[in-house]
Amino acid sequence: MKIYTFIIFILITLQVKSQEITTSLVEKTPFNLEQFVGVDKFNNFYGIKNNTLYKLEGAKHYQFADLQLGELTSVDLLNPLKITLFYKNTNTVVFVDNRLNEINRINFTTISNFRNIAFATTGKDKSLWIYNIDEQQLELFNYHTSKAILHTQPISNELLSQKSNYNFCWLLQQEKLEYYNSYGSFMGSYKVPKNFKFSEHNHLIVGKTDEKWLILRKNHSSFETLSVSQNAVKDFYLNNENLYIYVDNLIYQYQLNLSNE
């Protein structure tokens, strides 16, 4: 009986270890801004200080600020040539180019059929993924026509954060992560721990709780454990298979080892 129990223990241990995805440290980069936003596909770094967005492109630094809009709530780097900035307090989205010059802005309070929104991220074909607070719906909003292309069924749970790419949008709720496609269809949900934060790239998701890191690989049905040495981090961002972590004025770049996928 003891031998049988021992064998079961070994099998369980091996299974747990096989589900743990490892990382390799690539490099460390000094970073002295208050908040780390992310890294674009051209390897430029973005951050926020004193409510000003900064882009660090080698020796060149660009910045954007409009203090009349209130606190800068979120920055979406999906399209680095047309970056989406969202100011929740004034219900406004600002688009900036690759030098952080303003291209356009939308005040959702002043447009026809106005709506109050909680989140705004980049969508496809001149559109935004927005969460309409009044209707409790996720919408794909065409900002040229000021009309919703589509919307989901009402979502009753409180939303904590939103991430998107051109084809899908993820909505974080209490202990649940749902996602929808660009036709407004519900695609599925995943159970997540409390105090969960996440970053997404190309349907790969890295998440973090107070105590551990998790990863959800494309075409997988559940999260796996991710081995990362840093735990008490300030901000983190996923780009391709690279995880960028902001700790103590340094950005740690880790390569995700997904060879066993």
N, C-alpha and C positions, 0 to 999 in steps of 0.2 A: 504493500500500500504506500509506503514511504517512497519507494522508487517511482511508482506511478505518479505520485504528487510532484516529485522532483522533475519528472519529464514534462509534465504539464506546465510547471513554472518556467522551465527553460524555453518551451515553445512560445509561451506568452511573451517572455522577455525578448526573444528573437523577433516576434511579430511587431512589438512596440518599436524596437530599434530599426526595423526595416521601414517603418512608417515615418521615421524622423528624417527630414530633409536637412542636409548640412549646407554650410556657407563657407566661402573663402574670402578673406580680407584682401581687397585689391589695392586700395590706397586710402590715405587720410588727407583731407583738404581743409586748411584753416577757413573759418567762417565766423564772422563777428556780428551778424545781424540778430535781432531779437527772435525772429521766427524764420524757420527754414520752410520754403514753399515747395521746392522741387527742382528737378533737372530736366531740361528739354532734350529732344532727340539730337541736338547739336552739342550736347554736353555743356550747356550754359546753366549756371546756378541762379536761383531766384530766392529772394527773402524779403522780409518786411521789417522795417524799423521806423518808429514814430508814425505809424499808419501810412508809410510810404513804401511802395513796391520798388524793389531794386532788381536789376538784372546784371549779373557779373559775367561778362564775356571776355575772358582773359584779362588784359589790362584795361579794357573799356568797361565803364559802368554807366548804366542807364537807370532812370527813375521816373516814377509816375505818382502823383498825389493830387487829391482834390478833397481838402478837409471839410468842405461844405457837404460832402456826401456821407459823412460819419465814418464809422469804423469799417475798414475793408474786411468783409466777412470771409470771402473765399477767392482763390485764384485757380483757374483751370488752364493748364499748359498743353492740352491735347493738340491744339494747333498753335505752334510757337510764332506763326506769322499773324495770328489773330487771337490774342489771349483774352479770355473771358474773366472779368473782374465783377464780383457781386457785392453790393452794399445793401445789406438787409434793412438797416434803419431807415433808409430813404427809398427802398423798393426799386433800386436802380442797378442796371447792368451797364458796364463800360467795356468796350472793345479797344484794345491797344495793339499796335503793330510790334515788330521785332525790335524796335528801338524804344518801345513803351510810349510812343506818341498815340494820342487818342484818335481812333478811327470813327467811332460812333458811340452813342449811348441811348439807352431805353429806360425811361421812367415809367414803370408799370402803373403808377398812380394817375398819370396824365393821359395815357393812351385811351382810345375808345374801347369799351368793354374792359375797363381797368380790372386788375386782379392784384391781390396781395400775395406775395410769394415768399417762401421760406428758403428755397434753394434754387440756384441757377447754374447749370453746367453746359458745356459745349455739346451740340448735337450735329446732325448731318444736314447738308444742303441748306445753309443759311437759317439754321434753327437752333433753339435752345431747349434743353430739358429743364423744365421748371416745375416746382411743386406749388400748386394753387391752394393756398390756405383756405380760401372761401369755399371752394368746392371739395377740398380734401382729395385732390386728384393730381397725379403726375401727368403733365402735358408736354407734348412736343410742339413748341411754339415757333412759328415762322416770324422772324423779327422784321422782315421786309413788308409783309402784309398785315402784321399785328394780329394774326389769327392763329388759333390752335389747330394744328394739322390733325391731331388725335389726342385722346386722353384715356386714362385707365378708369376702371371702376373706382369708386371712392375707397380710400384707405383709412380705416378707423383708428389705427394705432399711431402714437406719436412718432414722428420721424426724427432721428438724431443726426444723420448725415446722408449725403448723396454723392455718388461718383458715377461717371459715365464715360462711354466712348461713343463713336458715331452710331453704333448699332444697338447698344444695350445700356440700361441704366440700373444701378444698384441703390436700394434704399435700406438704410440701417434703422432697425427698430429695436425695442427692448428684447435682447436675446434672440433676434431673428434678422436675417439678411435676405431680402427679396430682390428679384431682378425681373426686368421687363424688356421686351424687344421694341424696335422702332415702329412696330404696328400697334403698340399699346397692349400687347398680350402679356399676361402673367406667365413667366417661364419657370419659376420655381423659387424655393426658399431654403435657407440653411440655418440650422440652429447655431448660435454663437454665444460665448460666455458674456457675463456682465462686464461693463466698462470696456467694451470692445471698440477698437479703432482699426481702420483698414485703408489700404491703398490698392488700386487696381490698374493693371495694364494688360491689354490684349487677352482678357478673360482669365488672367492669372491674378490671384488675390493674396496679399500678405496682410495679416491682421495681428493685433497685439492686445493683450490684456495687461493688468497690473503685474502679472507674474510670468507670463509666457508668450512666445511667438507662435503663430499658426499660419499655415499656407493652404490655399485651395487651388489645386491645379486644374487646368482646362480638362473637361470631360471626366472629372472626378466628382464623386457624390458627397464627399465629406472632407472636412479639414484634417490636416496632418500637422504634427509638431515640427516646428522649424528651429534649428539650432543656431542661435545668435548669442554672442558673448555679452553684448550690452542689453540691459533690461530697463534701467532708469533713464529713458531717452526723452528728449524734448520734442522732436518731430521726426517723421520718417516718410520716405517716398519710394515708390516702385517704378522703375523704368526698364522695359524689356525684362531681362532676368537679373537686373542689378537692383539691390536694395540699398538706399542711401539713408543713413541714420545720423541725426544731429545730436551730439553729446559734447558738452564742455568746449564750445567754440571750435569744434572739429566736425567735419562731415566724413563719416566712415562709409566707404563704398564696399559692399559685399556682393560677390557673385553667387547666385543660387545654383547649387549643384543638383540638377534635375535629370541626370543621366539615367536614373533608374525609373523614369516615367513610363 
